[in-house]
Amino acid sequence: MHASHRLDLTFAALADPTRRAILARLARGEASVAELAAPFKMSQPAISKHLKVLETAGLISAGHEANRRPRKIEGRPMKEAVAWLEEYRMFWERRYQALDELLVQMQATPPKSKRKRR
C-alpha cells in the first residue's frame, strides 16, 4: 500500500470521535467487541463498522483466543502519521523562530517619527 494512501486511511479513521475513543480504550489493553461497545449508545453492528474502519487503516488488529477475537491497537500507522505531522511542526517552528527574530529586531530599533520637524 502506498504511504499516501495509508495516511489517508489513518486520518479518515481518526476523524471520528467514536473511533478515537475506541483507540483510547485499546491503548489500555486488548478488548472484545462487547467490551468496546459497552460505553457507547449504539448497536454492536455499528461498533463493528467502526472497528472495520480501524482495521482497514491498520490501527487495530483482531487476535484469536478460543471463541473470542479481542482487538488490540497497532502502532505503525500512528507512527507514520506522527512522522508526517512532525515535518509540518518543524516547518512552523522555523517560521515562528523567524517571526520571533523579526520582533526582537523591531523592538531594538527605535521607531522613526512620522512627524516632520520644523
N, C-alpha and C positions, 0 to 999 in steps of 0.2 A: 504494500500500500504506500502511496506517495506521501511524503511528510506533510505536504499542504492539506491533503485530504484527511489525514489523521488529526491535524489541528482543527479542521472544520468540524469533524465528528466530536472532538473533545469539547470545543467551545459550545457547540449546539447542545450537547448533553449537559454542560454546566449552566446553561442559560435558564434551566427550570429549577425553581426553589425546592420542589419535591425531590428531584434527583440530587441536588446539593445536600439536602437533609439526609437522604439515604447514604450518600458518601460519608457524611459526618458520622453517622451511626456505624458504618463499616470501618471507619478509621479506629474505632474502639475494639474491633474484632469481628469475626465471622458471624453471620446471622442467617436464619432461614427466611423464606419469603413471608411466612406468617409473622415472624418477629419484626421484619422490616415494615410490614403493612400495619402493624398494631397502632402506631401513633397517628396514623392518617385516617381521615374520614373519607375513605374511598375503598372501592372493592379490591379484592385480591387480584383479579384480572387487570385492573387499572395499574396497580403496583407492578404487576408482571410486565406491562408495556414499558413502564419506566425502567425496569431492570434490563429489558431487551435493548433499550437505547444505550444504557450504560455499558452493557456487554459489547454491543456493536462498536462503541468508541474505545473499547479495551480498558475502560476504567474499573470494571469489576469482572470477576470470573466465578463460575459455579464449581464447587467441589463435589465430591461423591462420598457420602457417608451412609452406608446401608440404604435406607429408603428416603433419605433427605438429601437435598443438594444445597448446602449452605453457600452463601455468596461471600466473597472476600474482595477487598479493594486491591487494585493493581496500580503500581506507582509509575510505570513508564510513560503512559500518555500525559499524566500530570507533570512529570519531569520535563517532557518535551514542551508543554505549554508554558511552564515557568521559564524555560530557557528562551523561548520566543519572546515572552514578555520582558525578560531581563535585557534583551537587546534594546528595547524601547525605553526601559528605565534608564539605562546608561546614556542613551541619546538625550533624554530630558535632563538628566543630571548635568551633562555638559552644557546644555542650554541655560539652565538655572545658574550654573557657575559663571558663565559668560555674563549673564544679567547682573549677578552679584558684583562682578568686577566692574562693570559699567556704572553701577550705582555708587560704588566706592569712589571711582574717578569723578563722577558728577558731584559728589559731596565734598571732595577735596578741592575742586575748582570753584573759586568764588563766582557767584553769578554776575553776569555783566549787567550793568544798569541800563535800562531801556530809556531812561530819561536823559535828554541831552543837556549838557552843561552850557551855561551862558558865559 
